[in-house]
Amino acid sequence: MTQSLREPSWPDARQAAFDAAAPLAAAAVALSESAHATLAEDLTSRHPLPPFDTAMMDGWAVSGPPPWTVSGQVLAGSSGRALVPGEAVGIATGAQLPEGATAVLRREWGLTSGDSLRPDRDVAEGQDIRRRGDEAAEGDVLLPAGTAVRPPVVGLAALSGHDSLLVRPRPQVQALVLGDELLDSGLPRDGRVRDALGPQVLGWARACDAVGVAVRRVPDTLDATVAALRSATAEVVLTTGGTARGPVDHMHAALDAVGATLVVDEVAVRPGHPMLLAVTPEGRFVVGLPGNPMSAAVAFLSLGAPVLAGLTGRAFPSLDEATLVANVVAPATEHRLVPATRAGGSVTPLPFQGSAMLRSVAVADCFAIASPGGAQAGDNVSVLSIPW
């Protein structure tokens, strides 16, 4: 088993994970199936937006200066005859403006007497008209390749004339939960504790727009771990526990047995130091998360999230900057990530920072990142957003 990076720095480990994952093959899918995938090509407009001049308000389309003679009505989805100066027609919001119209007079601003119409204030030429192409010209790039297809993107694609999109699919993720000490229900007993990772790891993946397939419990034996890795079918396999060097930590030996190549083996960071990333001969990514809950969360954000970004063709997950409110202690040679909350340009570390603790992770919106040696209150530090 070839090792690429042995205990790299935290920034180098994240970059290596992203670089290892080539984008999945693109496919054209119907708009209704495209949400949460990733654009594989630029989204361009197939026609001007809007495609014709439209009324921005309910009222009247008027031509020339007042007074106007009102004749007829134009509703959304229909078109009216051309107007000449001195004419007006009732019009609904979003309706196509008749040729010759010079403004839209809002309903509440009009004074009528029979078929005669006057305004109760000055009406400027072009008032409340949304002009053809105001939002985009035909052929304009609306969004670049690599954009996440959120529901509004689907709507924009439809509005701009698309029936399908060329996208990179959502990666499939499976989870293998190791640990004979774990319980699936009830209270702790006989030295065993509840499994805190199995119920949430696929939620982490879904927050990165992956498809969570299944969670499987795996006994703490080498044979069981090897069998679980060989039977996995997803593009990404998250494992919890077994990555350290303890008597029942079999992940390294199991990866060796299936012919996997280590991309990252441990990272110079706390918590999460014994995390790893490997690739099987079939091209499947194995993200080894430590068994302690906070360590596992840090490991997923450090290696798992960049792999998923790479597979979807999205940008490398960026870091923000903020001013640290309190000191953060870090080892001399390792980065330290602590759960935190942001307000404005400041970031406040939360208590309960132990690697086995989840209390602060449950309410944090980010991790504050201290460089080796730590950081002091008032320092500008990098901030890693939490996507869930």
Secondary structure, DSSP 8 states (H G I E B T S, - for coil): --EEEES-BHHHHHHHHHHH------EEEEGGG-TTSEESS-EE-SS-BSSS-EESSSEEEE-SSS-EEEEEEE-TT-------TTEEEEE-TT-B--TT--EEEEGGGEEEETTEEEESS---TTTTEE-TTSSB-TT-EEE-TT-B--HHHHHHHHHTT-SEEEEE---EEEEEEE-TTEESSSS-BTTBEE-SSTTTHHHHHHHTT-EEEEEEEE-SSHHHHHHHHHH--SSEEEEES--SSSTT--HHHHHHHTT-EEEEE--BEES-TT-EEEE-TTS-EEEEE-SSHHHHHHHIIIIIHHHHHHHHT------EEEEESS-B---TTSEEEEEEEEETTEEEE-S---TT--TTTTT-SEEEEE-TT-B-TT-EEEEEE---
